[in-house]
Amino acid sequence: MQNGLLRAPHGLDIPLVFDNVGIARGMAGPGAAPQHMANIMSRAWIDCARTGNPSQPGLAWPAHNPDTRKTMIFASVSHVESGPDATERMFWSHSGPV
């Protein structure tokens, strides 16, 4: 929480994935940005369910590869990154004390 506002609460993706930001404005936020994100996220889920490929025009989502760990980053300009948050992943993957 920052200045009394939730930044990225658990479940924030639900109104975006199911494209119902209009009834979840308290969680999704005001303005056009939440609906824009819902358009992209819900389309990715629908396309993945229909075809097995969540890519869409202008937003190619590569197949998983454990060597490159390419990951879709949903943001105001969504994009693919190779191995995001590697430091945090390594921290949590240790089996013993850190």
Secondary structure, 3 states (H helix, E strand, C coil): CECCECCCCCCCCHHHHCCCHHHCHHHHCCCCHHHHHHHHHHHHHHHHHHHCCCCECCECCCCCCCCCCEEEECCCCCEEEECCCHHHHHHHHCCCCC
